Amino acid sequence: MFQRSLMVIALVCCLAGEGMAQKKDFWKSIVAYFDSSNVKGVDPVYITQPDKPWALVLNSNTGQTDMEVSSTTRVGTSNEDLTIILDIKPPISSSIGLWAGYRGWGAGYSLSLSGNSGFNFDLNMVSTSYGINLSIKRFSFDKPKSSYSMSGADGSEINSGLFDEEFVNQFLSSPMKIGTVMFDAYWIFNKKRFSLLAAYDQSTIQRRSTGSLIAGLMYYYQKLDYDSPKNFIFIEQGDNVGLMKVYQGSIGLGYTYNWVPVRGLVVNAVAMPVLTLVNKVKSSRYEFEFPDENDFKNQEDYFNAIKMKHTGDETLNGGVRLNLDLRMSASYSVKDWYFGVTGQGRRYRSNNDNTTIKLTDWNVKAFIGRRI
């Protein structure tokens, strides 16, 4: 009985030791992968990686999504056109956060400083051969800047001006709901000598100036929703459209370059012409039923009694478009410290009959980090 107990104890110890060894080997393989993945197959004359693998980074993000919506309609039976423009500029969003990771792999948390309402999510990934960016935003906006212009049959301007705040508050009193999804992915051809990581992630070091061809895939989705009876004037002037969904898919081929004028300094630029092959706009139209004004004592009750009915949807396929995707960064490393700034700008345009939407999205990130 005693011998059996000794055998069982010995077997358990052997299994436990084997399990611990396997666990240790597993973590060794993970660390080995992280240590080698960023520099596997690269030319060490052009690309190396820091000796210290851990990093702690303090970063700040600042950005804004601007939208311009213009609608043109014919006034009665005349040859005059009326164009109404909504300029939507929500407050600039800003945040500050901390990030910690190993060889560029890690996690962080950001705290909003602007207090903007809505939802904002950004994901960025960079490797030796590819980069991925995903941005999802949702917000509402109730105080757009609005203007109008009247033009004749020959296109000459007859009259123009701004709608005052009282007019906008009265006839565009229901908030506009805006949502966007922007995704882009890059593929680097010269990964042996060129590193996006050195420019945007600092988990590698670019030692000499070089560039690379870069291919890209982009997807853009936008939803503009202001389908409320309280916005009836702007809906009627916009061909009765109160909800628009835009879908765009694009491919691109361009060039990116890392300039290393002095040791530790890397300046990167990406310029990629983008060809939009998928360009669809789905519009929802509405009609209104207006009550008798004599039945109401005040204007607010009258507006609340206006009824709106959905009359149908229409999907239009836009033509092929050519855009330009731009991105820049600059970073400097000294001993175990590094700091820098990155920026990206994107512009999208879509049309639906007489309505045009222009969206501009920009983001600037500043950071300071220390390798540990």
KEKE-3310 file (N, C-alpha, C; in steps of 0.2 Angstrom, whole numbers, plus 5000, padded with zeros to 4 digits):
npx = (5004:5010:5020:5013:5007:5018:5021:5010:5012:5024:5021:5011:5019:5028:5020:5015:5027:5030:5019:5022:5034:5030:5021:5030:5038:5029:5026:5039:5040:5030:5035:5047:5042:5036:5048:5055:5046:5044:5056:5059:5067:5071:5082:5096:5104:5095:5084:5081:5078:5073:5083:5077:5062:5049:5037:5031:5018:5012:4999:4990:4975:4967:4954:4941:4926:4919:4904:4896:4881:4872:4858:4849:4835:4822:4813:4797:4789:4798:4815:4824:4836:4836:4848:4851:4862:4869:4880:4889:4898:4904:4909:4927:4935:4944:4956:4966:4978:4985:4997:5003:5015:5023:5035:5028:5015:5001:4990:4979:4971:4960:4955:4941:4942:4935:4921:4912:4896:4890:4897:4913:4925:4941:4953:4969:4982:4998:5010:5025:5022:5009:4996:4982:4967:4953:4938:4924:4910:4897:4886:4875:4868:4862:4863:4867:4877:4868:4865:4860:4858:4853:4851:4851:4845:4856:4866:4871:4873:4859:4855:4860:4864:4865:4855:4847:4850:4838:4829:4835:4834:4820:4815:4824:4824:4824:4837:4850:4856:4871:4881:4896:4907:4923:4936:4952:4965:4982:4995:5012:5025:5040:5045:5057:5066:5059:5050:5034:5032:5042:5039:5025:5023:5035:5041:5051:5067:5070:5084:5090:5086:5072:5060:5043:5032:5015:4999:4982:4966:4950:4935:4920:4906:4891:4879:4866:4854:4839:4825:4813:4797:4799:4809:4804:4805:4818:4819:4809:4815:4826:4823:4813:4820:4825:4833:4849:4860:4876:4887:4904:4917:4934:4950:4967:4984:4999:5013:5025:5036:5050:5060:5076:5085:5094:5101:5090:5079:5064:5054:5039:5029:5013:5006:4993:4984:4966:4954:4937:4926:4915:4900:4887:4871:4858:4842:4829:4813:4800:4783:4772:4759:4750:4742:4728:4731:4723:4719:4727:4735:4748:4764:4773:4765:4758:4769:4772:4761:4762:4762:4772:4775:4783:4788:4795:4810:4826:4839:4854:4867:4883:4896:4912:4925:4939:4950:4961:4972:4980:4994:5004:5019:5030:5044:5055:5069:5078:5090:5082:5070:5056:5047:5033:5023:5008:4997:4982:4971:4955:4944:4927:4915:4898:4883:4866:4854:4849:4856:4870:4884:4897:4911:4923:4936:4948:4963:4974:4988:4998:5012:5022:5035:5043:5055:5057)
npy = (4994:5006:5007:5008:5021:5029:5027:5033:5046:5050:5048:5059:5070:5069:5071:5084:5091:5089:5096:5109:5111:5110:5121:5131:5130:5133:5147:5152:5149:5158:5171:5170:5171:5184:5191:5189:5191:5204:5207:5196:5190:5202:5215:5218:5229:5240:5238:5236:5231:5238:5235:5234:5226:5230:5243:5258:5270:5286:5294:5306:5310:5319:5324:5326:5325:5331:5337:5340:5344:5346:5352:5353:5361:5364:5379:5381:5383:5390:5394:5394:5389:5383:5381:5373:5372:5362:5364:5354:5353:5345:5347:5347:5332:5325:5316:5307:5295:5279:5267:5250:5238:5223:5222:5229:5224:5225:5234:5247:5261:5275:5291:5302:5319:5329:5327:5324:5319:5303:5289:5282:5273:5267:5257:5251:5243:5237:5228:5220:5218:5223:5235:5240:5249:5254:5263:5268:5278:5287:5299:5313:5328:5344:5358:5363:5373:5383:5387:5396:5397:5405:5402:5407:5401:5401:5398:5408:5417:5423:5426:5424:5418:5416:5406:5411:5408:5406:5402:5390:5383:5382:5375:5364:5356:5344:5332:5328:5312:5304:5292:5283:5271:5267:5259:5253:5245:5240:5235:5230:5230:5230:5224:5219:5229:5241:5248:5250:5249:5256:5269:5271:5263:5261:5249:5244:5249:5260:5262:5267:5277:5273:5267:5260:5252:5252:5244:5245:5243:5249:5253:5261:5267:5276:5284:5295:5302:5311:5310:5316:5324:5337:5342:5346:5356:5355:5342:5342:5351:5344:5335:5326:5317:5309:5301:5293:5281:5277:5267:5262:5255:5253:5252:5253:5259:5264:5274:5274:5281:5281:5293:5295:5307:5309:5300:5291:5299:5298:5301:5299:5296:5293:5291:5288:5285:5281:5270:5271:5258:5252:5260:5265:5272:5273:5279:5285:5291:5303:5308:5322:5326:5339:5348:5358:5375:5383:5375:5375:5383:5387:5388:5377:5366:5364:5360:5348:5341:5337:5325:5311:5301:5286:5284:5276:5267:5270:5265:5270:5268:5275:5282:5277:5283:5293:5295:5302:5295:5300:5300:5304:5304:5308:5304:5303:5295:5294:5287:5277:5283:5289:5300:5308:5312:5308:5309:5308:5310:5310:5310:5309:5308:5308:5306:5309:5310:5326:5329:5331:5324:5328:5322:5325:5318:5319:5315:5317:5311:5312:5307:5300:5290:5276:5264:5249)
npz = (5000:5004:4995:4983:4985:4985:4972:4965:4970:4964:4950:4949:4952:4941:4930:4933:4933:4919:4914:4918:4911:4898:4898:4900:4889:4879:4882:4879:4866:4861:4865:4858:4845:4845:4846:4834:4823:4818:4812:4804:4790:4785:4779:4788:4787:4784:4792:4809:4826:4842:4857:4870:4873:4879:4880:4885:4882:4881:4874:4863:4855:4842:4832:4819:4810:4797:4788:4773:4766:4751:4742:4727:4719:4707:4706:4707:4691:4685:4678:4688:4700:4716:4729:4744:4757:4770:4782:4792:4807:4819:4836:4839:4842:4856:4865:4878:4882:4888:4883:4883:4879:4871:4859:4850:4851:4861:4873:4876:4884:4882:4887:4885:4882:4877:4878:4869:4863:4858:4849:4847:4839:4836:4828:4825:4816:4813:4803:4797:4784:4781:4785:4795:4797:4806:4808:4817:4819:4827:4829:4834:4828:4830:4826:4813:4802:4790:4773:4758:4740:4725:4708:4691:4674:4666:4675:4683:4698:4708:4720:4737:4754:4772:4782:4797:4814:4821:4811:4808:4820:4821:4809:4807:4818:4824:4829:4818:4813:4812:4805:4802:4794:4792:4783:4780:4772:4770:4759:4759:4748:4748:4760:4765:4766:4769:4782:4789:4803:4809:4807:4812:4823:4830:4834:4827:4819:4807:4798:4786:4772:4762:4751:4746:4735:4737:4740:4741:4750:4752:4762:4763:4773:4775:4785:4784:4793:4795:4796:4801:4805:4809:4802:4790:4780:4775:4770:4760:4751:4748:4738:4744:4752:4766:4772:4770:4763:4761:4751:4748:4739:4737:4727:4727:4722:4726:4733:4746:4758:4768:4776:4782:4788:4798:4811:4821:4817:4808:4794:4787:4772:4764:4749:4739:4725:4723:4717:4715:4714:4718:4721:4728:4732:4743:4745:4755:4754:4758:4762:4767:4779:4782:4795:4799:4801:4809:4819:4830:4843:4845:4837:4840:4844:4832:4823:4829:4826:4813:4801:4794:4780:4774:4758:4749:4743:4735:4725:4719:4707:4707:4697:4692:4703:4706:4720:4732:4744:4759:4770:4784:4794:4808:4818:4832:4839:4854:4864:4876:4874:4864:4852:4843:4829:4820:4806:4797:4783:4775:4762:4756:4743:4738:4728:4725:4714:4715:4726:4735:4745:4755:4764:4776:4784:4797:4807:4820:4829:4843:4852:4866:4871:4881:4880:4889)
capx = (5000:5014:5023:5008:5006:5024:5021:5006:5015:5029:5018:5008:5025:5031:5015:5015:5033:5030:5015:5025:5039:5026:5018:5036:5040:5024:5027:5045:5038:5026:5040:5052:5038:5036:5055:5057:5041:5045:5062:5061:5068:5072:5089:5098:5107:5090:5079:5083:5073:5076:5086:5072:5056:5043:5036:5025:5017:5007:4997:4984:4971:4963:4951:4935:4922:4915:4900:4892:4875:4869:4852:4846:4828:4819:4808:4791:4789:4804:4821:4829:4837:4838:4852:4852:4868:4870:4887:4889:4904:4903:4915:4933:4936:4951:4957:4972:4978:4991:4997:5009:5015:5029:5037:5022:5009:4999:4983:4979:4965:4960:4950:4939:4943:4930:4914:4907:4891:4890:4901:4919:4930:4947:4958:4975:4986:5003:5015:5030:5019:5002:4993:4974:4964:4946:4935:4917:4908:4890:4884:4869:4870:4856:4865:4871:4877:4865:4865:4856:4860:4848:4854:4847:4845:4863:4870:4873:4870:4854:4854:4863:4865:4864:4849:4849:4850:4831:4826:4837:4831:4813:4814:4828:4824:4826:4844:4852:4860:4876:4885:4901:4912:4929:4941:4957:4971:4988:5000:5019:5029:5047:5045:5064:5070:5055:5046:5029:5032:5047:5035:5019:5023:5041:5044:5057:5070:5073:5091:5092:5080:5070:5052:5040:5025:5010:4993:4977:4959:4946:4928:4917:4899:4889:4871:4863:4846:4835:4818:4808:4792:4801:4814:4801:4807:4824:4817:4806:4819:4831:4819:4809:4825:4826:4838:4853:4865:4881:4892:4909:4922:4939:4956:4972:4991:5003:5020:5026:5043:5053:5066:5080:5090:5099:5100:5084:5073:5060:5048:5035:5023:5010:5002:4990:4977:4961:4949:4931:4923:4908:4898:4880:4868:4851:4839:4822:4809:4794:4778:4770:4752:4750:4736:4725:4735:4718:4717:4732:4736:4755:4768:4776:4760:4757:4774:4771:4755:4764:4763:4776:4774:4788:4785:4799:4817:4829:4846:4858:4874:4887:4901:4919:4928:4946:4952:4968:4973:4986:4995:5011:5021:5037:5046:5062:5071:5085:5091:5076:5064:5054:5041:5032:5016:5005:4991:4978:4965:4951:4938:4923:4910:4893:4878:4860:4850:4851:4859:4877:4886:4905:4913:4930:4938:4955:4965:4981:4990:5004:5014:5029:5035:5049:5056:5058)
capy = (5000:5012:5008:5011:5028:5032:5027:5038:5053:5051:5049:5065:5075:5069:5074:5091:5094:5089:5101:5115:5112:5111:5128:5135:5130:5137:5154:5153:5150:5165:5176:5170:5173:5191:5194:5188:5192:5210:5207:5190:5191:5209:5217:5222:5236:5244:5238:5233:5232:5240:5230:5233:5224:5233:5250:5262:5276:5291:5297:5310:5309:5324:5323:5329:5323:5337:5334:5346:5341:5352:5349:5358:5360:5369:5383:5381:5382:5395:5391:5396:5383:5384:5376:5373:5369:5361:5363:5350:5353:5344:5349:5343:5327:5324:5311:5306:5288:5275:5260:5246:5232:5220:5222:5232:5220:5227:5236:5254:5264:5282:5295:5308:5326:5334:5326:5324:5313:5298:5283:5283:5267:5266:5251:5252:5237:5238:5223:5221:5218:5226:5239:5239:5254:5253:5268:5268:5284:5288:5305:5317:5335:5348:5365:5364:5380:5382:5393:5395:5401:5405:5403:5407:5396:5401:5396:5414:5418:5428:5428:5419:5421:5412:5405:5413:5403:5405:5398:5383:5380:5381:5371:5359:5356:5337:5331:5324:5306:5302:5286:5281:5265:5268:5253:5253:5240:5242:5229:5233:5225:5230:5223:5217:5235:5246:5246:5255:5249:5261:5275:5272:5259:5262:5243:5243:5255:5261:5264:5270:5280:5269:5267:5254:5252:5250:5243:5247:5241:5253:5252:5267:5267:5282:5284:5301:5301:5317:5309:5319:5329:5344:5344:5345:5360:5353:5336:5344:5354:5339:5329:5322:5312:5311:5296:5291:5276:5277:5262:5263:5250:5255:5249:5258:5258:5271:5274:5276:5282:5283:5297:5295:5311:5308:5294:5292:5302:5294:5304:5294:5299:5288:5294:5282:5286:5276:5270:5268:5254:5251:5267:5265:5277:5271:5285:5284:5297:5304:5314:5325:5328:5345:5349:5365:5379:5386:5371:5375:5390:5389:5384:5371:5361:5363:5356:5341:5337:5336:5318:5309:5294:5283:5282:5271:5268:5270:5264:5272:5266:5280:5280:5276:5289:5293:5299:5301:5294:5303:5299:5306:5303:5309:5301:5303:5291:5295:5282:5273:5288:5291:5304:5309:5314:5305:5312:5305:5314:5306:5314:5305:5312:5304:5310:5305:5314:5333:5329:5329:5324:5328:5321:5325:5315:5319:5313:5318:5308:5314:5302:5300:5283:5274:5257:5246)
capz = (5000:5005:4988:4978:4987:4983:4964:4963:4971:4959:4944:4949:4951:4934:4926:4935:4930:4912:4912:4919:4906:4892:4898:4899:4882:4875:4883:4876:4858:4860:4866:4852:4839:4845:4845:4827:4818:4815:4808:4800:4783:4783:4778:4794:4785:4783:4798:4815:4832:4849:4862:4875:4870:4882:4879:4888:4878:4882:4867:4863:4848:4840:4825:4817:4804:4794:4782:4769:4762:4747:4738:4722:4717:4703:4710:4703:4684:4683:4677:4693:4704:4723:4732:4751:4760:4777:4784:4799:4810:4826:4840:4838:4848:4858:4870:4880:4884:4889:4880:4885:4875:4870:4852:4846:4853:4867:4874:4879:4886:4881:4891:4881:4885:4873:4881:4863:4864:4853:4849:4843:4840:4831:4828:4820:4817:4808:4803:4792:4777:4780:4790:4795:4801:4806:4812:4818:4823:4827:4833:4832:4827:4829:4825:4807:4798:4784:4768:4752:4734:4720:4702:4685:4669:4664:4680:4686:4705:4708:4727:4742:4760:4777:4786:4803:4819:4823:4806:4808:4826:4820:4804:4808:4826:4826:4827:4812:4816:4807:4807:4797:4795:4787:4784:4774:4773:4765:4758:4758:4743:4749:4767:4766:4767:4771:4788:4792:4810:4811:4806:4815:4829:4833:4837:4823:4818:4800:4798:4780:4769:4757:4750:4743:4732:4742:4738:4747:4749:4756:4762:4767:4774:4779:4786:4786:4795:4797:4794:4806:4802:4811:4797:4783:4774:4772:4767:4754:4747:4746:4734:4749:4754:4773:4775:4764:4765:4755:4751:4743:4739:4732:4727:4726:4721:4727:4735:4753:4758:4774:4775:4788:4787:4803:4815:4825:4814:4802:4792:4782:4769:4760:4744:4735:4721:4725:4712:4719:4710:4721:4723:4729:4737:4745:4748:4757:4752:4763:4760:4773:4779:4786:4798:4798:4806:4813:4825:4835:4846:4845:4831:4842:4843:4825:4820:4832:4823:4806:4800:4789:4778:4770:4751:4746:4743:4728:4725:4713:4706:4705:4692:4695:4705:4708:4725:4735:4751:4761:4777:4786:4801:4810:4825:4833:4845:4857:4869:4877:4873:4857:4852:4836:4827:4814:4803:4791:4780:4770:4759:4752:4740:4735:4725:4724:4710:4716:4733:4736:4752:4755:4770:4777:4791:4799:4814:4822:4835:4846:4857:4869:4874:4883:4880:4895)
cpx = (5004:5018:5019:5007:5012:5024:5016:5008:5020:5026:5015:5014:5028:5026:5015:5021:5033:5025:5018:5030:5035:5023:5024:5038:5035:5025:5034:5044:5034:5031:5045:5048:5038:5043:5057:5052:5042:5051:5064:5061:5070:5080:5091:5101:5102:5085:5082:5077:5076:5078:5080:5065:5050:5043:5030:5024:5011:5005:4991:4981:4967:4960:4944:4932:4917:4910:4896:4887:4872:4863:4850:4840:4826:4813:4802:4792:4795:4810:4826:4829:4839:4842:4853:4858:4868:4877:4888:4896:4903:4910:4921:4934:4943:4951:4964:4972:4985:4991:5003:5009:5022:5030:5031:5015:5007:4992:4984:4972:4965:4954:4948:4940:4938:4923:4909:4902:4892:4895:4907:4924:4935:4951:4963:4980:4991:5008:5020:5027:5013:5001:4985:4972:4956:4943:4928:4915:4901:4889:4878:4871:4863:4857:4869:4871:4873:4865:4861:4859:4854:4852:4849:4848:4852:4868:4873:4869:4865:4854:4857:4863:4865:4858:4851:4847:4842:4828:4828:4834:4823:4811:4819:4829:4825:4833:4845:4857:4864:4880:4890:4905:4917:4934:4946:4962:4976:4992:5007:5023:5036:5048:5052:5068:5066:5051:5041:5029:5036:5043:5029:5019:5029:5044:5049:5060:5072:5079:5093:5085:5078:5062:5050:5034:5021:5003:4988:4970:4955:4938:4925:4909:4897:4881:4870:4856:4844:4828:4814:4803:4795:4806:4811:4803:4813:4823:4814:4810:4825:4827:4816:4814:4826:4831:4842:4858:4870:4886:4897:4914:4928:4946:4961:4979:4995:5010:5021:5034:5045:5060:5069:5086:5095:5097:5094:5078:5070:5054:5045:5030:5020:5005:4999:4983:4973:4956:4943:4927:4916:4906:4890:4877:4860:4848:4832:4819:4803:4790:4775:4762:4752:4743:4734:4728:4730:4717:4722:4734:4743:4758:4771:4771:4758:4762:4774:4766:4757:4765:4768:4775:4780:4785:4789:4806:4820:4836:4849:4865:4878:4892:4907:4922:4936:4948:4959:4968:4980:4987:5003:5012:5028:5038:5053:5063:5078:5085:5085:5069:5062:5048:5040:5025:5014:4999:4988:4972:4962:4945:4934:4917:4905:4887:4872:4855:4853:4854:4866:4880:4894:4907:4921:4932:4946:4956:4972:4982:4997:5006:5021:5029:5042:5049:5059:5062)
cpy = (5006:5013:5010:5019:5032:5033:5032:5045:5055:5052:5056:5071:5075:5072:5082:5094:5094:5094:5108:5116:5113:5119:5133:5136:5133:5144:5156:5154:5156:5170:5176:5172:5181:5194:5193:5190:5199:5211:5201:5192:5198:5210:5221:5228:5241:5244:5234:5234:5234:5234:5228:5232:5228:5240:5252:5269:5280:5295:5301:5310:5315:5323:5326:5326:5328:5334:5340:5342:5347:5348:5355:5356:5366:5373:5384:5379:5387:5391:5393:5390:5386:5379:5378:5369:5368:5359:5360:5350:5352:5346:5344:5338:5326:5319:5310:5299:5285:5269:5257:5240:5229:5219:5224:5229:5222:5230:5243:5256:5272:5285:5301:5314:5331:5333:5326:5318:5309:5292:5284:5277:5267:5260:5252:5246:5238:5232:5224:5221:5221:5231:5239:5245:5253:5259:5268:5274:5284:5294:5308:5324:5339:5356:5366:5371:5379:5388:5391:5399:5400:5407:5403:5401:5396:5400:5402:5415:5424:5431:5423:5422:5415:5412:5407:5407:5401:5401:5391:5379:5378:5375:5365:5357:5349:5335:5327:5318:5304:5296:5284:5275:5266:5262:5254:5248:5241:5235:5232:5228:5225:5229:5221:5223:5241:5244:5252:5255:5254:5268:5276:5268:5259:5255:5240:5249:5255:5265:5268:5272:5275:5269:5260:5256:5249:5249:5243:5245:5245:5252:5258:5266:5273:5282:5291:5301:5308:5316:5310:5324:5336:5346:5345:5350:5358:5346:5337:5347:5350:5333:5324:5317:5314:5306:5293:5287:5276:5271:5263:5258:5252:5251:5254:5256:5264:5269:5277:5276:5284:5286:5297:5300:5311:5302:5295:5295:5299:5299:5300:5298:5293:5292:5289:5284:5280:5276:5267:5264:5252:5258:5267:5270:5275:5276:5283:5291:5297:5309:5316:5326:5333:5346:5356:5369:5382:5382:5371:5383:5392:5385:5378:5365:5359:5359:5349:5337:5335:5328:5316:5302:5292:5281:5277:5272:5267:5269:5266:5270:5272:5278:5279:5282:5288:5298:5298:5300:5296:5302:5301:5305:5306:5307:5302:5299:5293:5291:5277:5277:5289:5295:5306:5311:5310:5309:5308:5310:5310:5310:5309:5310:5307:5308:5305:5310:5322:5334:5327:5329:5323:5327:5321:5323:5316:5317:5315:5315:5310:5309:5303:5293:5282:5267:5255:5239)
cpz = (5000:4998:4983:4979:4984:4975:4962:4964:4966:4952:4944:4948:4944:4929:4927:4932:4923:4910:4912:4913:4899:4892:4897:4892:4877:4876:4879:4868:4857:4860:4860:4845:4839:4844:4838:4822:4815:4811:4804:4793:4780:4782:4784:4793:4785:4789:4803:4820:4838:4853:4867:4872:4872:4880:4883:4885:4881:4876:4868:4855:4847:4833:4825:4811:4802:4788:4779:4765:4758:4743:4734:4720:4712:4706:4705:4696:4681:4681:4682:4698:4711:4726:4740:4753:4767:4778:4791:4801:4817:4830:4839:4844:4850:4864:4872:4883:4885:4886:4882:4881:4874:4862:4848:4848:4860:4868:4877:4881:4885:4885:4886:4885:4882:4876:4875:4864:4857:4854:4844:4844:4834:4833:4823:4822:4811:4809:4798:4785:4776:4786:4789:4799:4800:4811:4811:4822:4822:4832:4830:4832:4826:4828:4819:4805:4791:4779:4762:4746:4729:4713:4696:4680:4667:4669:4684:4693:4705:4715:4731:4749:4765:4780:4793:4808:4821:4818:4806:4814:4825:4814:4803:4815:4828:4824:4821:4815:4810:4809:4801:4799:4790:4788:4778:4777:4768:4765:4756:4753:4745:4757:4769:4769:4770:4777:4790:4799:4813:4811:4810:4822:4833:4836:4832:4822:4811:4800:4792:4776:4763:4756:4747:4740:4737:4739:4743:4745:4754:4756:4766:4767:4778:4779:4788:4787:4798:4796:4799:4803:4804:4806:4790:4778:4771:4768:4760:4749:4744:4742:4738:4752:4762:4776:4769:4767:4759:4756:4746:4744:4734:4733:4725:4725:4722:4729:4742:4754:4765:4773:4782:4787:4792:4808:4820:4823:4808:4801:4786:4779:4764:4755:4739:4732:4722:4720:4715:4713:4712:4724:4723:4734:4737:4748:4750:4757:4757:4760:4767:4773:4784:4789:4797:4804:4811:4819:4830:4837:4846:4839:4833:4841:4836:4822:4823:4829:4816:4805:4794:4787:4773:4763:4747:4746:4736:4729:4718:4713:4703:4700:4696:4697:4707:4714:4727:4742:4754:4768:4778:4793:4802:4817:4826:4840:4848:4864:4870:4876:4865:4857:4845:4836:4821:4812:4797:4789:4775:4768:4755:4749:4737:4733:4724:4720:4711:4723:4733:4743:4751:4762:4771:4784:4792:4806:4814:4829:4837:4851:4860:4872:4876:4883:4887:4894)
residu = (MET:PHE:GLN:ARG:SER:LEU:MET:VAL:ILE:ALA:LEU:VAL:CYS:CYS:LEU:ALA:GLY:GLU:GLY:MET:ALA:GLN:LYS:LYS:ASP:PHE:TRP:LYS:SER:ILE:VAL:ALA:TYR:PHE:ASP:SER:SER:ASN:VAL:LYS:GLY:VAL:ASP:PRO:VAL:TYR:ILE:THR:GLN:PRO:ASP:LYS:PRO:TRP:ALA:LEU:VAL:LEU:ASN:SER:ASN:THR:GLY:GLN:THR:ASP:MET:GLU:VAL:SER:SER:THR:THR:ARG:VAL:GLY:THR:SER:ASN:GLU:ASP:LEU:THR:ILE:ILE:LEU:ASP:ILE:LYS:PRO:PRO:ILE:SER:SER:SER:ILE:GLY:LEU:TRP:ALA:GLY:TYR:ARG:GLY:TRP:GLY:ALA:GLY:TYR:SER:LEU:SER:LEU:SER:GLY:ASN:SER:GLY:PHE:ASN:PHE:ASP:LEU:ASN:MET:VAL:SER:THR:SER:TYR:GLY:ILE:ASN:LEU:SER:ILE:LYS:ARG:PHE:SER:PHE:ASP:LYS:PRO:LYS:SER:SER:TYR:SER:MET:SER:GLY:ALA:ASP:GLY:SER:GLU:ILE:ASN:SER:GLY:LEU:PHE:ASP:GLU:GLU:PHE:VAL:ASN:GLN:PHE:LEU:SER:SER:PRO:MET:LYS:ILE:GLY:THR:VAL:MET:PHE:ASP:ALA:TYR:TRP:ILE:PHE:ASN:LYS:LYS:ARG:PHE:SER:LEU:LEU:ALA:ALA:TYR:ASP:GLN:SER:THR:ILE:GLN:ARG:ARG:SER:THR:GLY:SER:LEU:ILE:ALA:GLY:LEU:MET:TYR:TYR:TYR:GLN:LYS:LEU:ASP:TYR:ASP:SER:PRO:LYS:ASN:PHE:ILE:PHE:ILE:GLU:GLN:GLY:ASP:ASN:VAL:GLY:LEU:MET:LYS:VAL:TYR:GLN:GLY:SER:ILE:GLY:LEU:GLY:TYR:THR:TYR:ASN:TRP:VAL:PRO:VAL:ARG:GLY:LEU:VAL:VAL:ASN:ALA:VAL:ALA:MET:PRO:VAL:LEU:THR:LEU:VAL:ASN:LYS:VAL:LYS:SER:SER:ARG:TYR:GLU:PHE:GLU:PHE:PRO:ASP:GLU:ASN:ASP:PHE:LYS:ASN:GLN:GLU:ASP:TYR:PHE:ASN:ALA:ILE:LYS:MET:LYS:HIS:THR:GLY:ASP:GLU:THR:LEU:ASN:GLY:GLY:VAL:ARG:LEU:ASN:LEU:ASP:LEU:ARG:MET:SER:ALA:SER:TYR:SER:VAL:LYS:ASP:TRP:TYR:PHE:GLY:VAL:THR:GLY:GLN:GLY:ARG:ARG:TYR:ARG:SER:ASN:ASN:ASP:ASN:THR:THR:ILE:LYS:LEU:THR:ASP:TRP:ASN:VAL:LYS:ALA:PHE:ILE:GLY:ARG:ARG:ILE)
# end
